[in-house]
């Protein structure tokens, strides 16, 4: 299948605002880069994951730079890469762990992110000499790992025994960077190493329950046991057999497991291994079926798969819906979409993007304190900013967290897949105001989407130009209209795409109207035992209330009316009205941004 090509475009709406905010307050901050790189120079860690921050920030920084092409950001990313390279020791190691403690705890996980950061930077590097230097650094870093980690009978350390928890799946997730390194170098030893990691199935074959008992995590043991988890098993085989759900796997850490399957899918596509590709697609579909919440996140009990689709309607005091998982799921869905072009995956990405992901951005960074991204997303009567996930202190006395570091990578999916092109035309998957250029023509997009269903496209071209424009019809849309120059066009039955092929003239206007009614979601449709809650969505947007647990006499959508309002700081706000009550609601990403006000998506009825 033809590789997806991102078109030359720029948004001017919600995504662009968020992305440029993060570029300014986080990615362009050289002092931050100095802080997260400094642990590589003293190499004194014996535990922890401080070494992941550089790679996470660099992946996001590269993704943002590809969109903005801001020269100052490029210089900052280049500065950071050069500084990291100088931290490589004589053995080829780039690690925050001392040699005494290497290949334990989170060391391999952090080395994965070192590789990710350098590999992503290569994609934007403009200096040939620097490119070769980064590549050589990667090769030395990778070679050291391959020389030391492998099959026990070869005198090496088994990959799944280099971590102290989660049965080694966190270490096994280094798989994808090694496949990417193979694609850069053509060196078969990296693909052979990837094949070895695949052979482990992602875990050490023991039981997470037994490990948790040994460590005294009895609450966790009781909870996981109640989910019907299997005691042990090869994750790839379990996905391939397609008999149980990810929340029943022998380990259930959502972020790390998705990261591992990202690597399996990367390896499978390089090898064109249909069996492995099928296993990865089945895994993804199982996650979507049983662990995706209404705001596009995963995990309603800590950071694990836990049948969240069902359990989201229950109140939980636990920190939930980790931002690391949201971003990683969006990336995994992007890989699935690249493989089979199923537009459903764009629908899911869009749900995560406009709700959980944008809701995690800390627009009150100066007032709230904390970090540029929040770590967890509430659903019922709880607040944002509960705690910093993955909090680790840095040598200068500052601290950072896993979700804050990975957050900017969440912009990769909408900026790489939102508007794409082929030899025959342009495909618009995510609608925001902006402009795209193609074959000398410009398509100007005007819309208030995702808060309104009308999208207008105006063609500007000096000469008539023949090409196609493909427009996504989201799965939540049941009716749509489309016209060209005020002339109504035939609308085929609802499908994922509508494609218009024409010799476009200057001034041509296409208007797409997506029907966007409010939808009422009763809690009992998710969990039959919970009948006292409901949620409201409109298009991809989830609406939520602030301040307290509201209770409305609202048994069905027919008993509710909606009045549009303007609330300061909200992208979209309404008053829900019943015969005797009123309730103000806003789009989910606009509520609770002071990190003090409670938020509720699943309202009482």
Secondary structure, DSSP 8 states (H G I E B T S, - for coil): ----EE-EEEE-SHHHHHHHHHIIIIIT-HHHHHHHHHHHHH--BSSS-GGGHHHHHHHHHHHHHHHH--HHHHHHHHHHHHHHHTT--TTS---SB-GGGTTSTTHHHHHHHHHHHHHHHHTT---HHHHHHHHHHHHHHHHHHHHHBS-GGGT-B-GGGS-SSGGGHHHHTTHHHHHHHHHHH--HHHHHHHHHHHHHTTS-SS-HHHHHHHHT-HHHHHHHHHTT--S---HHHHHHHT-S-GGGSS--BHHHHHHHHHHHHHHHHHHT-HHHHHHHHHHHHHHHHHS--TTS---SSTTB-S-HHHHTTS---S--SBHHHHHHHHHHHHHHHHHH--THHHHHHHHIIIIIIHHTB-TTHHHH-S-SB-SB---SSB-S----TT-EE-TTS-EE-HHHHHGGGGHHHHHHHSEEE-SSEEEE-S--SEEEEETTEEEEEEE-TTSS-EEEEEEE-SS-EEEEEEEE--TT---EEEEETTEE----SS-SEEEEEEEE-TT-EEEEEE---EEEEEGGGT-TT--SEEEEEETTEEEEEESS--B---SSGGG-EEEEE--TT-SSEEEEE-SS-EEEEEEGGGSSTTSSS-EESSEE-
